[in-house]
Amino acid sequence: MLILNRYLDGKRLIAMLIDTSLILILAYAFYQLRLLFINYSQSEYFSVKSANHCYVFGKLLVFWVVISFLSEPLLTMILTYNQESSARYFSISFSSDDIITLFPAMSIMLIGQILKKACQLAEENKQFI
C-alpha cells in the first residue's frame, strides 16, 4: 500500500510540474510584455531591445499553446495509467481558444521581426548621415 501511495504521489507531482510549467511560461511571457511597456514608457519605440521583447512575448505565447496541446494527452495518460483498462483514456483537444491565442501570438512575433528590421534600417540610415 505504501508503494502504491508513493506512486500516486509521484503521478500527482509530475502532473503538478506539467501544469506549473504552463503557468511559468505565461508568467515569463507577461514579464516580457512588462519589459516592453517599460521601454515604451521611456520612449524607446524603435529599439532592438523593444523589438526583442515583443518577439519573445509572441514566441512564448505560441510555445504555451503548443505545450498546452501536448500536455493534455500526457496528463491524462499519467493520471489514468494505474486504472483498470476500461477506465484509462487518452485525451487530445485543440479548441477555438488555442486558435484565438495562436493567431495573435504569431502576429506579435511578426511585428517583433518587423520592428527589428526597422531598427536595423534606422541604424544604417544614421550611419549615412
N, C-alpha and C positions, 0 to 999 in steps of 0.2 A: 504494500500500500504506500509506503514511504517513497519507493522508486516511482510509482505512478504519479504521486503528488509532485515530485521533483520534475517529472516530465511535463506535467501540466503547467507548472510554474515556468519551465523553460519555454514552452509554447507561448504562454502569455507574455513573457519577457520579449521574445522575438517579435510577436505581434505589436507590442508596445513600441519597440525600437523602430519598426517599419512605419508605424503611424507617426511617431515623433520625428522621424526623418522628413516626412512630408511637411510637418509644421516648421521644422528648421529651415527647409528650402524656402518656404513662403516668408519666414521671418527675415532671412538674408535678402530675399528679393525686395522686400519693402524697406530694408535698410539701404539698399542701393538706390531706391526711389527717394528716400530721405536725403541721401547724399547729393542726388541730382537736384533736388529742390533747394538744398543749401547752396549749391553752385549757382543756381538761377537767382537766388536772393542776393548773391554777390555780383550780379550782372555778368556772369560767365556763361553766356548763352551758347556761344560757338567755340567752346574749348574742347580739346581732346578728352579731358577728364570728364566733362559733362556727357560727351558722346559715349564714352565707355560705360558710364553709369547707366545711361539709357539702354545701351545694347545688352549689358549684363542683366538688367531688370527683365527685359523681354526674354532673354535666353533662359533665365531661371524660371519664368512662368511656363515656358514651353517644357522645360525639364520637369517641372512639377506636374504638368498634365500627363506626360509620358510615364513618370514614376507612379503616379496615382493609378493610371491604367494598368500598369504591370503589377502593382502591389495588391490589388484586389484578388486576382487568382491565387497569388502566393499566400495571402492571409486566409482565404477560405480553405486552401489545401492544408495549411498548417493547423488551423483550428478545428478542422473536421477529420483529420487523419486518424485519430485514435477511436473514432466512432465505428459502429458496425457498418458494413458495406452499403446498406440501404440508406444510411444517414449521412454518408460522405457526399460532398458535392464540390464542384469546381465552378466558380462564377467568374464570368468575364462581362464587363459592361463598358460601353462608350456612350455617354449621354450627350444631350444637347449642351449641357453645362460645360463639358470638356471642349466642345467645338466653339462655344461662345468665349471661352478663355483662350483657346488656341489661336484664333484669328487675330484678336487684338495683340496678343503676345508676339506673334510673327510680325505684325505691323510695327510694333515698338522696336523690335530688333532691326527692321528695315530702316526706320527713322534714325536709329543709332548709327547704322552704317552710313547713311546719307550725311548725317552730321559729321562723322569722322572724315568723310571725303571733302565736305565743305571746309572743315578746319584745315585740312592739308592744302586745299586750293588757296585759302585765305593766307596761309603761311607762305606759299610760293609767291603770291602777289605782293606781299610785304617785302620780299627779297628783291623784287624788280624795282621797287620804288626807292 
